[in-house]
Amino acid sequence: MNIILVGKHHGKSRVLALNGILMVGVVGLLLAAIGAAGVAGYQFALHQADAMKGSPSGMVEHWQARLDEQQSELAAVEQATRQQIDALTLRLGEMQGRLLRLDALGQRFVESGLVGSEEFSFGEPAAMGGPEDEGSKESFSAPDLMAMIGRLEALIEDREKQLRLLDKLASRQKLDEEMYVEGRPITWGWLSSKYGYRSDPFTGKRTWHDGVDLAGKDGSDIISVAGGVVTWAGERYGYGKLVEIDHGDGLVTRYGHCKDVVVNKGDVVQKGQVIALMGSTGRSTGPHVHFEVLHNGRSKDPVKYIARSSK
């Protein structure tokens, strides 16, 4: 068998002669190449068929792994979000409790008269408003919200300190007013004997009178001129039935010749509280109350303390 080879240049040709053995070899190589290509194509087709059938190998495994990874990331984000929400809820609950305490303190100031009820209403939300900004309607991010809550907590803490200080001052002022000795120990009556030297009603001699006498109706109320602690409630020579009250800072008041005593030793009384009923017990000529004021054990003119209420 002859094979003619034609060149590109000048149209020249060459003749290649093949004998039988060489011819068989060439044919064998061609058949082997064709067989190898067929096997490779068959294996590729099988692989593609497996992929199309949903086999866990290859591309399906790859995308399944990616899906599992994304689900794990999503679960982590959801858990972190829940933790942030729980933390915010806890902080908001604490702030709500602190605001309730502030409202209670504010209401006490309103009731005490230190703050005008027409100016502050602690039971209502703060009034606010304004035109809507059409250009900004974005929601707050979690970090922004956390920062706002932090600033609000600091503001609440500062207000708590101020209100606690005001509460102490108000309590002190109320206590001072309660302990301030002023006014008359009776609701109705008149001055029947002054403080100082006078003519004794029984002997007619010039004697010293440690208090003032306020006459009135038998059985009428005798009231405390200031808050304090009852240190005597009962009979005492010359005074008849007597009530003695210690108001602190060395101030003591006495209410003598009572018909009945309605408090007991050790009782804490308030300003204006009824402590006894007017009578004429002891060394007395008629229904009245003998009213004394002592400072550090020395008697003082009660009229000066009675006159305080008119200033």
SULNOR-V326587 format. One record per backbone hydrogen bond with DSSP energy under -1.0 kcal/mol. NH is the residue of the N-H (numbers start at 1). CO is the residue of the C=O. If there is no record, write none. Layout:
NH_CO, NH_CO
This chain:
3_16, 5_14, 7_12, 12_9, 14_5, 16_3, 18_1, 23_19, 24_20, 25_21, 26_22, 27_23, 28_24, 29_25, 30_26, 31_27, 32_28, 33_29, 34_30, 35_31, 36_32, 37_33, 38_34, 39_35, 40_36, 41_37, 42_38, 43_39, 44_40, 45_41, 46_42, 47_43, 48_44, 49_45, 50_46, 51_47, 52_48, 53_49, 54_51, 55_50, 60_57, 62_58, 63_59, 64_60, 65_61, 66_62, 67_63, 68_64, 69_65, 70_66, 71_67, 72_68, 73_69, 74_70, 75_71, 76_72, 77_73, 78_74, 79_75, 80_76, 81_77, 82_78, 83_79, 84_80, 85_81, 86_82, 87_83, 88_84, 89_85, 90_86, 91_87, 92_88, 93_89, 94_90, 95_91, 96_92, 97_93, 98_94, 99_95, 100_96, 101_97, 102_98, 103_99, 104_100, 105_101, 106_102, 107_103, 108_104, 109_105, 110_106, 111_107, 112_108, 114_109, 115_109, 119_116, 120_116, 124_121, 136_133, 145_141, 146_142, 147_143, 148_144, 149_145, 150_146, 151_147, 152_148, 153_149, 154_150, 155_151, 156_152, 157_153, 158_154, 159_155, 160_156, 161_157, 162_158, 163_159, 164_160, 165_161, 166_162, 167_163, 168_164, 169_165, 170_166, 171_167, 172_168, 173_169, 174_170, 175_171, 176_172, 177_173, 178_174, 179_175, 182_225, 183_305, 190_215, 192_213, 193_213, 196_209, 198_207, 200_205, 204_200, 207_198, 209_196, 212_291, 213_193, 214_289, 215_190, 216_287, 219_278, 220_217, 222_276, 223_185, 224_273, 227_178, 228_269, 229_246, 230_267, 231_244, 232_244, 234_242, 236_240, 239_236, 240_236, 242_234, 243_255, 244_232, 245_253, 246_229, 247_251, 251_248, 252_294, 253_245, 254_292, 255_243, 256_290, 257_239, 258_241, 259_277, 262_275, 266_230, 267_264, 269_228, 272_224, 273_270, 275_222, 276_222, 277_260, 278_220, 283_238, 284_282, 288_279, 289_214, 290_256, 291_212, 292_254, 294_252, 295_298, 296_250, 298_295, 300_293, 304_301, 306_302, 307_303, 310_307, 311_308
